[in-house]
Amino acid sequence: MIGRRKKKKVKIRVFIILIMMAGIAAVINNTAIIPGNHESAKKEYDNDTTSYSALEAKPNISDTRTTSSPATDTKHPSFDSLSLDRLNSPNAILIRLSDQTTIMQKNSEEKIYPASLTKMMTAIVAIENLPDLKEEIKLTNATFQGLYEAGASMAGFQPGEKVMAIDLLYGILLPSGAECCIGIADHIAGSEQEFVNRMNQKAADLGMKATHFENTTGLQDENHYTTVKDLSLLLSYALHNNTFREIFTSSRHSTSPTNKHPGGMTFYSTMFEKLNDKNINDGEILGGKTGYTTEAGLCLASLARVDKQEYIFISAGAKGNHHSEQYNITDALTVYNSMGE
């Protein structure tokens, strides 16, 4: 009987010892695991911190020729993720009109050929030098000299036609009519060259330091050059003129009857013709002017409203031509839509 009790006590002690050993082992095991978990968590935290810091330090879209970052539009943080590689145009700039903040730029101070974006300067100089927008201006044979041979874009007026000044202005900016440029320049300044002198003076007044004009039309000339940054100065200024803005934002215009076109003519914007839909994310494209020569590539100066703010986007040098995809317009859509996301 006594032997059985001793055996039972021994079993109980062994059981207790086993439980105590298991508990000690668990404590030791936890002590060994906890530092490892903390180290692992620390590494994960450090990695997250590194990633976050990298995102914070990631430069905004900026001029690849400068080290400083332009101001950014904090209302549209999604725009910061837009890669410059998505743009077809090698030169581009985006400006918020209200405070002239540069939102994005890409090679904005690099020399470009402006092609028909030249006509924005032609138009604003003409507007500021015309006392009466309803006065008639006669287009002579000399007006058309060399234009067809040079492959210049035309509005459709004819030699000997008497046209109201306002219709010539629409002809300059909508169908990009070269004869309208020459006709209005001759009327105002006596010759195209004298009018070009006024264009260059206006460029100097606006601070367009990297710009020089040789003609009113944008026909190719090595000494006819600018930058997209300078063009942004021009367009920002011109849009403050009500007449310029009205024309620039028109998709079409019907002229008054003339001696050559008794029923008048209807002009269509070269940009809106190729733009399927003016609507963009949280806004719309309000107006624009296209340009193209072989040397200049596809160019565009446009105005849009996004989230109740107005922006201008100017691009140049995109590959393609009149018959290819209009990469100048698709670039504008890419940028404006990214801002509205």
C-alpha positions as CSV (number, residue, x, y, z in Angstrom):
1,M,0.0,0.0,0.0
2,I,2.8,2.3,1.0
3,G,4.7,1.3,-2.1
4,R,1.8,2.3,-4.3
5,R,1.6,5.8,-2.7
6,K,5.3,6.4,-3.2
7,K,5.0,5.4,-6.9
8,K,2.0,7.8,-7.3
9,K,4.0,10.7,-5.7
10,V,6.9,10.1,-8.0
11,K,4.6,10.2,-11.0
12,I,3.1,13.5,-9.8
13,R,6.6,15.0,-9.2
14,V,7.7,13.9,-12.7
15,F,4.6,15.4,-14.2
16,I,5.2,18.7,-12.4
17,I,8.8,18.8,-13.4
18,L,7.9,18.2,-17.0
19,I,5.4,21.1,-16.9
20,M,8.0,23.4,-15.4
21,M,10.5,22.4,-18.0
22,A,8.0,23.1,-20.8
23,G,7.3,26.5,-19.3
24,I,11.0,27.4,-19.1
25,A,11.5,26.2,-22.6
26,A,8.7,28.4,-23.8
27,V,10.1,31.5,-22.1
28,I,13.5,30.9,-23.5
29,N,12.0,30.3,-27.0
30,N,10.0,33.6,-26.8
31,T,13.0,35.4,-25.6
32,A,14.9,34.2,-28.7
33,I,12.1,35.0,-31.1
34,I,11.1,38.5,-30.0
35,P,14.4,40.2,-31.0
36,G,14.2,38.5,-34.4
37,N,10.6,39.8,-34.9
38,H,11.7,43.3,-33.8
39,E,14.6,43.2,-36.2
40,S,12.3,41.9,-39.0
41,A,9.8,44.7,-38.3
42,K,12.6,47.2,-38.1
43,K,13.8,46.2,-41.6
44,E,10.3,46.4,-43.0
45,Y,9.8,49.8,-41.4
46,D,13.2,51.0,-42.8
47,N,12.3,49.7,-46.2
48,D,9.0,51.5,-46.1
49,T,10.7,54.6,-44.9
50,T,13.2,54.4,-47.7
51,S,10.4,53.9,-50.3
52,Y,8.5,56.8,-48.9
53,S,11.6,59.0,-48.8
54,A,12.3,58.1,-52.4
55,L,8.8,59.1,-53.4
56,E,9.1,62.4,-51.5
57,A,12.5,63.1,-53.1
58,K,11.4,62.2,-56.6
59,P,11.7,65.4,-58.7
60,N,8.6,66.9,-60.2
61,I,8.3,66.9,-64.0
62,S,10.9,69.6,-65.0
63,D,13.0,71.0,-67.7
64,T,15.6,68.3,-68.4
65,R,18.1,71.1,-69.1
66,T,17.9,72.5,-65.6
67,T,18.4,71.1,-62.1
68,S,15.7,73.2,-60.4
69,S,12.1,71.9,-60.2
70,P,9.3,74.1,-61.3
71,A,6.4,75.0,-59.1
72,T,3.8,72.3,-59.0
73,D,0.0,72.4,-58.8
74,T,-0.9,70.8,-55.5
75,K,-4.5,70.7,-56.5
76,H,-3.7,68.0,-59.0
77,P,-1.2,65.7,-57.2
78,S,-1.9,62.9,-59.7
79,F,-0.2,65.0,-62.3
80,D,3.2,64.4,-60.6
81,S,3.1,60.8,-61.7
82,L,3.0,61.7,-65.3
83,S,6.2,60.6,-67.0
84,L,7.9,62.7,-69.5
85,D,8.4,59.6,-71.6
86,R,4.6,59.6,-72.3
87,L,4.9,62.8,-74.3
88,N,5.6,62.5,-78.0
89,S,6.8,66.1,-78.1
90,P,10.5,66.8,-77.2
91,N,9.6,70.3,-76.1
92,A,6.7,71.2,-73.9
93,I,5.5,73.6,-71.2
94,L,2.3,73.9,-69.1
95,I,1.4,77.1,-67.4
96,R,-1.4,78.1,-65.0
97,L,-2.7,81.4,-66.2
98,S,-4.0,82.9,-63.0
99,D,-0.5,83.2,-61.4
100,Q,1.8,82.2,-64.3
101,T,3.0,79.1,-62.3
102,T,4.9,76.7,-64.4
103,I,3.4,73.3,-63.7
104,M,5.5,71.2,-66.1
105,Q,8.3,71.8,-68.6
106,K,10.4,69.7,-70.9
107,N,13.3,71.3,-72.8
108,S,11.3,74.5,-72.6
109,E,14.3,76.7,-73.3
110,E,15.6,74.7,-76.2
111,K,15.6,76.4,-79.7
112,I,12.7,75.3,-81.9
113,Y,11.1,76.3,-85.1
114,P,7.5,77.5,-84.4
115,A,5.9,76.9,-87.8
116,S,2.4,78.3,-87.7
117,L,2.5,79.1,-84.0
118,T,4.2,82.2,-85.4
119,K,0.7,83.4,-86.3
120,M,-0.2,84.0,-82.7
121,M,2.3,86.9,-82.7
122,T,1.1,88.0,-86.2
123,A,-2.5,88.2,-84.9
124,I,-1.9,90.0,-81.6
125,V,0.4,92.6,-83.3
126,A,-2.2,93.2,-86.0
127,I,-5.1,93.5,-83.5
128,E,-3.1,96.1,-81.5
129,N,-2.4,98.1,-84.7
130,L,-5.8,98.1,-86.3
131,P,-8.0,101.0,-85.3
132,D,-11.1,99.5,-87.0
133,L,-11.6,95.7,-87.1
134,K,-14.4,96.3,-89.7
135,E,-12.3,98.1,-92.2
136,E,-11.9,96.5,-95.6
137,I,-8.5,95.4,-96.7
138,K,-7.7,94.5,-100.3
139,L,-5.6,91.5,-101.1
140,T,-3.4,92.1,-104.1
141,N,-1.6,89.7,-106.4
142,A,1.6,90.5,-104.5
143,T,-0.1,89.2,-101.3
144,F,-0.1,85.6,-102.8
145,Q,3.4,85.8,-104.3
146,G,5.4,82.6,-103.5
147,L,2.9,81.2,-101.0
148,Y,1.5,78.4,-103.1
149,E,5.0,77.5,-104.3
150,A,6.2,77.3,-100.6
151,G,3.3,75.0,-99.7
152,A,1.9,77.6,-97.2
153,S,-1.5,76.8,-95.7
154,M,-4.2,79.1,-97.1
155,A,-7.6,80.4,-95.9
156,G,-9.1,80.5,-99.4
157,F,-9.2,84.2,-100.3
158,Q,-8.3,85.4,-103.8
159,P,-6.3,88.2,-105.4
160,G,-8.3,91.3,-105.6
161,E,-10.7,90.3,-102.8
162,K,-11.8,93.0,-100.3
163,V,-12.0,91.5,-96.8
164,M,-12.9,92.9,-93.4
165,A,-9.9,93.0,-91.0
166,I,-11.7,90.8,-88.5
167,D,-12.2,88.1,-91.1
168,L,-8.5,88.2,-91.9
169,L,-7.7,87.7,-88.3
170,Y,-10.0,84.7,-88.1
171,G,-8.3,83.5,-91.3
172,I,-4.9,83.7,-89.6
173,L,-5.8,81.7,-86.5
174,L,-8.4,79.2,-87.6
175,P,-7.4,77.8,-91.0
176,S,-3.9,79.3,-90.6
177,G,-4.1,81.3,-93.8
178,A,-0.8,82.7,-95.0
179,E,-2.5,85.1,-97.4
180,C,-4.3,86.7,-94.4
181,C,-0.9,87.2,-92.7
182,I,0.7,88.9,-95.6
183,G,-2.4,91.0,-96.5
184,I,-2.9,92.4,-93.0
185,A,0.9,93.0,-92.6
186,D,1.1,95.0,-95.8
187,H,-2.0,97.0,-94.9
188,I,-0.7,97.9,-91.4
189,A,3.1,98.4,-92.0
190,G,3.4,98.8,-95.7
191,S,5.4,95.5,-96.1
192,E,5.8,92.2,-94.4
193,Q,9.4,92.9,-93.3
194,E,8.3,96.1,-91.6
195,F,5.5,94.3,-89.8
196,V,8.0,91.6,-88.8
197,N,10.1,94.3,-87.2
198,R,7.1,95.1,-85.0
199,M,6.7,91.4,-84.2
200,N,10.3,91.3,-83.0
201,Q,9.8,94.5,-81.0
202,K,6.8,93.0,-79.3
203,A,8.8,89.8,-78.5
204,A,11.5,91.9,-76.9
205,D,8.8,93.8,-74.9
206,L,7.4,90.5,-73.6
207,G,10.8,89.2,-72.5
208,M,11.0,86.6,-75.3
209,K,14.7,86.6,-75.2
210,A,15.3,83.5,-77.3
211,T,13.0,84.5,-80.2
212,H,13.5,86.0,-83.6
213,F,11.0,86.2,-86.4
214,E,11.8,86.5,-90.1
215,N,8.2,86.3,-91.5
216,T,4.6,86.5,-90.5
217,T,3.6,83.0,-91.5
218,G,6.0,80.6,-89.9
219,L,7.5,79.3,-93.2
220,Q,10.8,77.6,-92.5
221,D,13.8,79.9,-92.1
222,E,16.9,79.2,-90.0
223,N,16.7,82.6,-88.5
224,H,13.1,82.2,-87.5
225,Y,13.1,80.5,-84.1
226,T,11.8,80.6,-80.6
227,T,11.3,78.3,-77.5
228,V,8.1,76.9,-76.0
229,K,8.8,79.0,-72.9
230,D,8.9,82.2,-75.0
231,L,5.7,81.1,-76.8
232,S,4.0,80.6,-73.4
233,L,4.9,84.3,-72.6
234,L,3.3,85.3,-75.9
235,L,0.1,83.3,-75.5
236,S,-0.3,84.3,-71.8
237,Y,-0.1,87.9,-72.9
238,A,-2.3,87.6,-76.0
239,L,-5.2,85.9,-74.1
240,H,-5.7,89.1,-72.1
241,N,-6.9,90.7,-75.4
242,N,-10.6,90.0,-75.8
243,T,-10.5,90.0,-79.6
244,F,-7.6,87.5,-79.7
245,R,-9.2,85.3,-77.0
246,E,-12.5,85.3,-78.9
247,I,-10.8,84.1,-82.1
248,F,-8.4,81.7,-80.4
249,T,-11.3,79.9,-78.7
250,S,-13.6,79.7,-81.7
251,S,-14.1,76.4,-83.5
252,R,-15.5,78.0,-86.6
253,H,-16.3,81.4,-88.2
254,S,-18.4,82.6,-91.1
255,T,-17.0,85.6,-92.9
256,S,-19.0,88.5,-94.3
257,P,-19.8,88.5,-98.0
258,T,-17.0,89.8,-100.3
259,N,-16.7,90.7,-103.9
260,K,-15.2,87.3,-104.6
261,H,-17.3,85.3,-102.1
262,P,-20.8,86.8,-102.1
263,G,-22.0,84.1,-99.8
264,G,-19.0,84.4,-97.5
265,M,-16.8,81.5,-96.3
266,T,-16.7,79.4,-93.3
267,F,-13.4,78.7,-91.5
268,Y,-12.7,75.8,-89.1
269,S,-10.1,75.7,-86.4
270,T,-7.3,73.3,-87.5
271,M,-7.1,72.1,-83.9
272,F,-10.9,71.5,-83.3
273,E,-11.1,69.8,-86.7
274,K,-8.8,67.1,-85.4
275,L,-10.1,67.0,-81.8
276,N,-12.8,64.4,-81.4
277,D,-14.0,65.7,-78.1
278,K,-13.3,69.0,-76.3
279,N,-14.1,67.4,-72.9
280,I,-11.3,66.3,-70.6
281,N,-11.2,65.1,-67.0
282,D,-12.9,67.8,-64.9
283,G,-12.8,70.4,-67.7
284,E,-12.6,71.1,-71.4
285,I,-10.2,72.4,-74.1
286,L,-11.2,75.9,-74.9
287,G,-9.0,76.8,-77.9
288,G,-5.8,76.3,-79.7
289,K,-3.5,76.8,-82.7
290,T,-1.7,74.0,-84.5
291,G,1.5,74.3,-86.5
292,Y,3.6,72.0,-88.8
293,T,6.6,72.0,-91.0
294,T,9.0,69.2,-91.7
295,E,11.7,70.9,-89.6
296,A,9.3,72.0,-86.8
297,G,7.4,68.8,-86.5
298,L,3.8,68.8,-85.1
299,C,3.3,71.8,-82.8
300,L,0.4,73.0,-80.7
301,A,-0.5,76.0,-78.4
302,S,-3.7,75.3,-76.5
303,L,-5.9,76.7,-73.7
304,A,-7.9,74.5,-71.3
305,R,-10.0,74.8,-68.2
306,V,-9.4,72.2,-65.5
307,D,-11.1,72.3,-62.1
308,K,-12.1,75.9,-62.7
309,Q,-8.5,77.0,-63.5
310,E,-7.2,77.9,-66.9
311,Y,-4.0,76.5,-68.3
312,I,-2.0,76.8,-71.5
313,F,0.0,73.9,-72.9
314,I,2.5,74.4,-75.7
315,S,4.4,71.7,-77.4
316,A,6.7,71.4,-80.4
317,G,8.7,68.9,-82.4
318,A,6.5,65.8,-82.3
319,K,7.0,63.3,-85.1
320,G,4.3,62.9,-87.7
321,N,2.6,65.1,-90.3
322,H,-0.9,66.2,-91.4
323,H,-1.7,62.7,-92.4
324,S,-0.4,60.8,-89.4
325,E,-1.8,60.6,-85.9
326,Q,-1.8,64.2,-84.4
327,Y,0.7,63.6,-81.6
328,N,0.7,67.3,-80.7
329,I,-3.0,67.0,-79.8
330,T,-2.7,63.6,-78.1
331,D,0.1,65.1,-75.9
332,A,-2.2,67.9,-74.8
333,L,-5.0,65.4,-74.0
334,T,-2.5,63.3,-72.0
335,V,-1.4,66.3,-69.9
336,Y,-4.8,67.9,-69.4
337,N,-6.5,64.6,-68.5
338,S,-3.8,63.7,-66.0
339,M,-4.4,67.0,-64.2
340,G,-8.1,66.2,-63.9
341,E,-7.6,62.7,-62.4
